[in-house]
Amino acid sequence: MATQVLSAETTQRPAQPITERAGMSLPGIPMLLAALVALAAAGVSFWLASRYSGGTRSGLLCLGILLIFGGGLALRGLVPVVPGQARVIQLFGQYRGTIRDSGLKWVNPFAERIEVSTRLRNQESAQLKVNDADGNPIEIAAVVVWQIRDTANAIYSVNQYPAFVTIQIETAVRHIANSYPYDNRGTERMSLRDNADEITERLSAELTDRVKPAGVQIIESRLTRLSYAPEIAQAMLRQQQASAVVGARQRIVEGAVGMVKLALERLEDEGVVELDEERKAAMVSNLLVVLCSEQATQQVVNTGSLYQ
């Protein structure tokens, strides 16, 4: 029974993640020269074998074959590493390290060399149609700059890390779009349109957590498209225009009231004219009409007294 419990715990225990470490390699130029020398010596050995017979001939032929085999192994172990790329070394199914130093290197000729790009990558998500926090359908897309930081995780922790990153980007963009409204509509809520910097920071943070198992680092993320879906775009545009008109009229009224108040105070302080409450109300009405009207008002000159 104890054996069965231990076996179950062992099968349920997750495997230890493989982290990147430096792989063992030798300078490639000396090994290339050694391979060329070995092949040249093999040619000389075969040439000499053609001039001899008997045991000497057999020995020279065997030596030539060994030199060709050794030179071939030396050439087989050569691996060029260009800047911006790394080579993951795998020997008989086991991870043996990563080579990041550029140049010609020599590794175990029986090892598999997996090429991994460590350059920066720009990836734009597909244009997604999702609902925001208010339930309005919107269209959203983002561009993400990412880079491989741990080549071992990229190769062994996930299956096809480019596809993994693509799916995680779309998932994060959908989650961010569902978590915030498109517009705050005059409130203090965080919205996709009015708080772009904060939204992209949260998108980058969420993406970093999502792609961390693949050894990927998120450098930057930005929203490249954000708009209402076509079926509600016209209605939302009219709503925004109405809100803009109301806000503009509110500012105009506030300014007009301030100007009327200033005019009355100046007339009273300087004693230009004395107005009773009825004439003050008429003056206020006339000034508000002039200041708040959308069209130019036409002046009317009173040729009678102030009260006629």
Secondary structure, 3 states (H helix, E strand, C coil): CHHHHHHHHHHHCCCCCCCCCECCCEEHHHHHHHHHHHHHHHHHHHHHHCCCCCHHHHHHHHHHHHHHHHHHHHHHCEEEECCCEEEEEEECCEEEEEECCCEEEECCCCCEEEEEECCCEEEECCCEEEECCCCCEEEEEEEEEEEECCHHHHHHCCCCHHHHHHHHHHHHHHHHHHHCCCCCCCCCCCCCCCCHHHHHHHHHHHHHHHHHHHCEEEEEEEEEEEEECHHHHHHHHHHHHHHHHHHHHHHHHHHHHHHHHHHHHHHHHHCCCCCCHHHHHHHHHHHHHHHHCCCCCCCCCCCCCCCC
